[in-house]
Amino acid sequence: MTSLTINLLELAKIQGIEMTADTLSVDLSDGRTISVPLAWYPRLLHGSPAERQDWRLIGDGSGIHWHQLDEDISVMNIMLGQPSGESQQSLQRWLNQR
């Protein structure tokens, strides 16, 4: 990553989010809205609508935390198009505990 890329990523902060049954959309401080599929984040995909709505911004808008789903997603990962890195075994353990 170049220093220009890093600087651009550092400037964009999350201002708000919206979710549908299959999409997470993030409104950024620089005016962009980025949408990604919930399938990239299995805990969100498997969460109830109420669990998905229980979120807060973290790191001064550099990420989102879902307490009930134990999920954190950074603005950088969203902007770079990086899905969850959680292993299938970890996800399966989480699903079995629900």
Biotite code that builds the C-alpha atoms (Angstrom):
import biotite.structure as struc

atoms = struc.array([
    struc.Atom([0.000, 0.000, 0.000], chain_id="A", res_id=1, res_name="MET", atom_name="CA", element="C"),
    struc.Atom([1.365, 3.442, -0.845], chain_id="A", res_id=2, res_name="THR", atom_name="CA", element="C"),
    struc.Atom([1.406, 6.307, 1.620], chain_id="A", res_id=3, res_name="SER", atom_name="CA", element="C"),
    struc.Atom([-1.251, 8.048, -0.506], chain_id="A", res_id=4, res_name="LEU", atom_name="CA", element="C"),
    struc.Atom([-3.557, 5.043, -0.135], chain_id="A", res_id=5, res_name="THR", atom_name="CA", element="C"),
    struc.Atom([-2.990, 4.940, 3.618], chain_id="A", res_id=6, res_name="ILE", atom_name="CA", element="C"),
    struc.Atom([-3.702, 8.674, 3.933], chain_id="A", res_id=7, res_name="ASN", atom_name="CA", element="C"),
    struc.Atom([-6.947, 8.352, 1.961], chain_id="A", res_id=8, res_name="LEU", atom_name="CA", element="C"),
    struc.Atom([-8.062, 5.442, 4.126], chain_id="A", res_id=9, res_name="LEU", atom_name="CA", element="C"),
    struc.Atom([-7.273, 7.344, 7.303], chain_id="A", res_id=10, res_name="GLU", atom_name="CA", element="C"),
    struc.Atom([-9.373, 10.320, 6.188], chain_id="A", res_id=11, res_name="LEU", atom_name="CA", element="C"),
    struc.Atom([-12.597, 8.378, 5.669], chain_id="A", res_id=12, res_name="ALA", atom_name="CA", element="C"),
    struc.Atom([-14.596, 7.756, 8.834], chain_id="A", res_id=13, res_name="LYS", atom_name="CA", element="C"),
    struc.Atom([-17.896, 5.930, 9.191], chain_id="A", res_id=14, res_name="ILE", atom_name="CA", element="C"),
    struc.Atom([-20.809, 8.249, 9.850], chain_id="A", res_id=15, res_name="GLN", atom_name="CA", element="C"),
    struc.Atom([-23.658, 5.765, 9.685], chain_id="A", res_id=16, res_name="GLY", atom_name="CA", element="C"),
    struc.Atom([-24.714, 2.364, 8.460], chain_id="A", res_id=17, res_name="ILE", atom_name="CA", element="C"),
    struc.Atom([-27.776, 0.722, 6.955], chain_id="A", res_id=18, res_name="GLU", atom_name="CA", element="C"),
    struc.Atom([-28.486, -2.963, 6.573], chain_id="A", res_id=19, res_name="MET", atom_name="CA", element="C"),
    struc.Atom([-30.902, -4.943, 4.479], chain_id="A", res_id=20, res_name="THR", atom_name="CA", element="C"),
    struc.Atom([-31.394, -8.703, 4.606], chain_id="A", res_id=21, res_name="ALA", atom_name="CA", element="C"),
    struc.Atom([-28.315, -9.162, 2.411], chain_id="A", res_id=22, res_name="ASP", atom_name="CA", element="C"),
    struc.Atom([-26.322, -5.895, 2.319], chain_id="A", res_id=23, res_name="THR", atom_name="CA", element="C"),
    struc.Atom([-24.307, -3.676, 4.651], chain_id="A", res_id=24, res_name="LEU", atom_name="CA", element="C"),
    struc.Atom([-24.033, -0.059, 3.470], chain_id="A", res_id=25, res_name="SER", atom_name="CA", element="C"),
    struc.Atom([-21.631, 2.352, 5.150], chain_id="A", res_id=26, res_name="VAL", atom_name="CA", element="C"),
    struc.Atom([-21.836, 6.138, 4.825], chain_id="A", res_id=27, res_name="ASP", atom_name="CA", element="C"),
    struc.Atom([-18.379, 7.721, 4.972], chain_id="A", res_id=28, res_name="LEU", atom_name="CA", element="C"),
    struc.Atom([-17.304, 11.188, 6.040], chain_id="A", res_id=29, res_name="SER", atom_name="CA", element="C"),
    struc.Atom([-15.930, 11.917, 2.563], chain_id="A", res_id=30, res_name="ASP", atom_name="CA", element="C"),
    struc.Atom([-19.405, 11.539, 1.014], chain_id="A", res_id=31, res_name="GLY", atom_name="CA", element="C"),
    struc.Atom([-19.104, 7.988, -0.296], chain_id="A", res_id=32, res_name="ARG", atom_name="CA", element="C"),
    struc.Atom([-21.458, 5.145, 0.516], chain_id="A", res_id=33, res_name="THR", atom_name="CA", element="C"),
    struc.Atom([-19.984, 1.674, 0.172], chain_id="A", res_id=34, res_name="ILE", atom_name="CA", element="C"),
    struc.Atom([-22.168, -1.435, 0.101], chain_id="A", res_id=35, res_name="SER", atom_name="CA", element="C"),
    struc.Atom([-20.905, -4.953, 0.697], chain_id="A", res_id=36, res_name="VAL", atom_name="CA", element="C"),
    struc.Atom([-22.744, -8.282, 0.875], chain_id="A", res_id=37, res_name="PRO", atom_name="CA", element="C"),
    struc.Atom([-23.615, -9.614, 4.337], chain_id="A", res_id=38, res_name="LEU", atom_name="CA", element="C"),
    struc.Atom([-22.343, -12.964, 3.074], chain_id="A", res_id=39, res_name="ALA", atom_name="CA", element="C"),
    struc.Atom([-18.848, -11.509, 3.591], chain_id="A", res_id=40, res_name="TRP", atom_name="CA", element="C"),
    struc.Atom([-19.615, -11.298, 7.325], chain_id="A", res_id=41, res_name="TYR", atom_name="CA", element="C"),
    struc.Atom([-21.316, -14.565, 8.361], chain_id="A", res_id=42, res_name="PRO", atom_name="CA", element="C"),
    struc.Atom([-22.059, -13.436, 11.908], chain_id="A", res_id=43, res_name="ARG", atom_name="CA", element="C"),
    struc.Atom([-24.067, -10.531, 10.533], chain_id="A", res_id=44, res_name="LEU", atom_name="CA", element="C"),
    struc.Atom([-25.710, -12.793, 7.985], chain_id="A", res_id=45, res_name="LEU", atom_name="CA", element="C"),
    struc.Atom([-26.791, -15.243, 10.713], chain_id="A", res_id=46, res_name="HIS", atom_name="CA", element="C"),
    struc.Atom([-27.768, -12.524, 13.181], chain_id="A", res_id=47, res_name="GLY", atom_name="CA", element="C"),
    struc.Atom([-31.335, -11.491, 13.817], chain_id="A", res_id=48, res_name="SER", atom_name="CA", element="C"),
    struc.Atom([-32.512, -8.052, 12.711], chain_id="A", res_id=49, res_name="PRO", atom_name="CA", element="C"),
    struc.Atom([-32.422, -6.927, 16.361], chain_id="A", res_id=50, res_name="ALA", atom_name="CA", element="C"),
    struc.Atom([-28.838, -8.187, 16.784], chain_id="A", res_id=51, res_name="GLU", atom_name="CA", element="C"),
    struc.Atom([-27.779, -6.436, 13.578], chain_id="A", res_id=52, res_name="ARG", atom_name="CA", element="C"),
    struc.Atom([-29.236, -3.152, 14.832], chain_id="A", res_id=53, res_name="GLN", atom_name="CA", element="C"),
    struc.Atom([-27.236, -3.351, 18.082], chain_id="A", res_id=54, res_name="ASP", atom_name="CA", element="C"),
    struc.Atom([-24.073, -1.674, 16.782], chain_id="A", res_id=55, res_name="TRP", atom_name="CA", element="C"),
    struc.Atom([-21.828, 1.233, 17.711], chain_id="A", res_id=56, res_name="ARG", atom_name="CA", element="C"),
    struc.Atom([-18.985, 3.063, 16.051], chain_id="A", res_id=57, res_name="LEU", atom_name="CA", element="C"),
    struc.Atom([-15.533, 2.399, 17.470], chain_id="A", res_id=58, res_name="ILE", atom_name="CA", element="C"),
    struc.Atom([-12.176, 4.128, 17.069], chain_id="A", res_id=59, res_name="GLY", atom_name="CA", element="C"),
    struc.Atom([-13.678, 7.532, 16.267], chain_id="A", res_id=60, res_name="ASP", atom_name="CA", element="C"),
    struc.Atom([-15.530, 6.071, 13.279], chain_id="A", res_id=61, res_name="GLY", atom_name="CA", element="C"),
    struc.Atom([-12.776, 3.773, 12.025], chain_id="A", res_id=62, res_name="SER", atom_name="CA", element="C"),
    struc.Atom([-14.862, 0.668, 12.685], chain_id="A", res_id=63, res_name="GLY", atom_name="CA", element="C"),
    struc.Atom([-18.169, -0.841, 13.752], chain_id="A", res_id=64, res_name="ILE", atom_name="CA", element="C"),
    struc.Atom([-18.794, -3.188, 16.681], chain_id="A", res_id=65, res_name="HIS", atom_name="CA", element="C"),
    struc.Atom([-21.794, -5.491, 17.112], chain_id="A", res_id=66, res_name="TRP", atom_name="CA", element="C"),
    struc.Atom([-21.842, -6.514, 20.777], chain_id="A", res_id=67, res_name="HIS", atom_name="CA", element="C"),
    struc.Atom([-24.409, -9.315, 20.559], chain_id="A", res_id=68, res_name="GLN", atom_name="CA", element="C"),
    struc.Atom([-22.716, -10.856, 17.506], chain_id="A", res_id=69, res_name="LEU", atom_name="CA", element="C"),
    struc.Atom([-19.127, -10.331, 18.738], chain_id="A", res_id=70, res_name="ASP", atom_name="CA", element="C"),
    struc.Atom([-18.226, -8.799, 15.357], chain_id="A", res_id=71, res_name="GLU", atom_name="CA", element="C"),
    struc.Atom([-15.923, -5.896, 14.510], chain_id="A", res_id=72, res_name="ASP", atom_name="CA", element="C"),
    struc.Atom([-15.470, -4.532, 10.996], chain_id="A", res_id=73, res_name="ILE", atom_name="CA", element="C"),
    struc.Atom([-13.041, -1.748, 10.108], chain_id="A", res_id=74, res_name="SER", atom_name="CA", element="C"),
    struc.Atom([-13.634, 0.943, 7.528], chain_id="A", res_id=75, res_name="VAL", atom_name="CA", element="C"),
    struc.Atom([-10.335, -0.093, 5.943], chain_id="A", res_id=76, res_name="MET", atom_name="CA", element="C"),
    struc.Atom([-11.524, -3.666, 5.357], chain_id="A", res_id=77, res_name="ASN", atom_name="CA", element="C"),
    struc.Atom([-14.784, -2.408, 3.895], chain_id="A", res_id=78, res_name="ILE", atom_name="CA", element="C"),
    struc.Atom([-12.985, 0.030, 1.594], chain_id="A", res_id=79, res_name="MET", atom_name="CA", element="C"),
    struc.Atom([-10.500, -2.635, 0.481], chain_id="A", res_id=80, res_name="LEU", atom_name="CA", element="C"),
    struc.Atom([-13.255, -5.214, -0.097], chain_id="A", res_id=81, res_name="GLY", atom_name="CA", element="C"),
    struc.Atom([-11.906, -7.668, 2.456], chain_id="A", res_id=82, res_name="GLN", atom_name="CA", element="C"),
    struc.Atom([-14.458, -10.121, 3.861], chain_id="A", res_id=83, res_name="PRO", atom_name="CA", element="C"),
    struc.Atom([-14.296, -11.648, 7.332], chain_id="A", res_id=84, res_name="SER", atom_name="CA", element="C"),
    struc.Atom([-11.180, -13.657, 8.045], chain_id="A", res_id=85, res_name="GLY", atom_name="CA", element="C"),
    struc.Atom([-12.945, -15.890, 10.588], chain_id="A", res_id=86, res_name="GLU", atom_name="CA", element="C"),
    struc.Atom([-12.234, -19.580, 10.111], chain_id="A", res_id=87, res_name="SER", atom_name="CA", element="C"),
    struc.Atom([-15.054, -22.017, 9.380], chain_id="A", res_id=88, res_name="GLN", atom_name="CA", element="C"),
    struc.Atom([-14.316, -23.838, 12.664], chain_id="A", res_id=89, res_name="GLN", atom_name="CA", element="C"),
    struc.Atom([-14.650, -20.628, 14.672], chain_id="A", res_id=90, res_name="SER", atom_name="CA", element="C"),
    struc.Atom([-17.878, -19.699, 12.903], chain_id="A", res_id=91, res_name="LEU", atom_name="CA", element="C"),
    struc.Atom([-19.297, -23.188, 13.452], chain_id="A", res_id=92, res_name="GLN", atom_name="CA", element="C"),
    struc.Atom([-18.493, -23.044, 17.196], chain_id="A", res_id=93, res_name="ARG", atom_name="CA", element="C"),
    struc.Atom([-20.243, -19.684, 17.384], chain_id="A", res_id=94, res_name="TRP", atom_name="CA", element="C"),
    struc.Atom([-23.272, -20.992, 15.497], chain_id="A", res_id=95, res_name="LEU", atom_name="CA", element="C"),
    struc.Atom([-23.486, -24.069, 17.760], chain_id="A", res_id=96, res_name="ASN", atom_name="CA", element="C"),
    struc.Atom([-23.569, -21.824, 20.845], chain_id="A", res_id=97, res_name="GLN", atom_name="CA", element="C"),
    struc.Atom([-26.526, -19.814, 19.556], chain_id="A", res_id=98, res_name="ARG", atom_name="CA", element="C"),
])
